[in-house]
Amino acid sequence: MNITVHQSIHINLLKVGSITNSSVLQIGSTGAIGAYSEIYNTGGFSEPAEEATPQGQQSPIVQLTPL
């Protein structure tokens, strides 16, 4: 079955606070949304992060001084 949709969308102001992983910003209709993901190493990390501390065994709070 084919469905034809004609739309007229007028947007005066669109403010998007943030778009995070797996978010979809859709304006209007679409026939199908396919999964799409891009991963970037924006921090320049070269090795895996340290293991998380299990609950109840939290490490002491470290005071950080301003730069």
Wavefront OBJ file of the C-alpha trace (Angstrom):
o trace
v 0.000 0.000 0.000
v 1.403 3.386 -1.010
v 0.555 6.460 1.032
v 1.398 9.950 -0.182
v 1.742 12.691 2.418
v 1.919 16.364 1.478
v 3.133 18.628 4.254
v 3.697 22.299 4.714
v 5.718 23.035 7.858
v 6.567 26.560 8.995
v 8.967 26.858 11.932
v 9.598 30.326 13.309
v 11.978 29.209 16.056
v 13.415 25.804 16.872
v 15.634 25.607 19.924
v 17.252 22.243 20.637
v 18.930 21.960 24.035
v 20.930 18.865 23.180
v 21.000 15.792 20.998
v 22.515 12.729 22.630
v 23.321 9.205 21.535
v 20.342 7.362 20.060
v 18.270 10.547 19.852
v 15.967 11.325 16.964
v 14.902 14.825 15.970
v 12.061 14.490 13.497
v 10.138 17.246 11.805
v 7.398 15.942 9.543
v 6.670 12.404 8.436
v 8.945 9.631 7.313
v 8.406 6.227 5.794
v 11.118 4.520 7.835
v 13.767 5.476 10.362
v 16.900 3.374 10.141
v 19.452 3.052 12.897
v 22.498 5.235 12.328
v 25.378 5.794 14.688
v 28.727 7.550 14.489
v 31.235 7.213 17.309
v 34.089 9.696 17.680
v 37.014 9.735 20.084
v 36.803 13.476 20.756
v 38.914 13.236 23.924
v 41.865 11.619 22.162
v 41.818 8.643 24.541
v 44.176 5.782 23.702
v 43.289 3.172 26.347
v 40.146 1.934 28.116
v 38.757 3.764 31.148
v 39.355 2.391 34.629
v 36.857 -0.039 36.126
v 33.888 1.460 37.962
v 33.837 1.210 41.764
v 30.998 -1.049 43.015
v 28.379 0.604 45.242
v 29.228 0.548 48.940
v 32.960 0.646 48.178
v 33.169 4.181 46.915
v 36.542 5.841 46.963
v 36.992 8.974 49.113
v 36.133 12.334 47.579
v 39.179 14.111 46.185
v 39.220 17.883 46.555
v 40.126 19.575 43.286
v 41.702 22.996 43.258
v 40.865 25.519 40.518
v 43.462 26.027 37.821
l 1 2 3 4 5 6 7 8 9 10 11 12 13 14 15 16 17 18 19 20 21 22 23 24 25 26 27 28 29 30 31 32 33 34 35 36 37 38 39 40 41 42 43 44 45 46 47 48 49 50 51 52 53 54 55 56 57 58 59 60 61 62 63 64 65 66 67
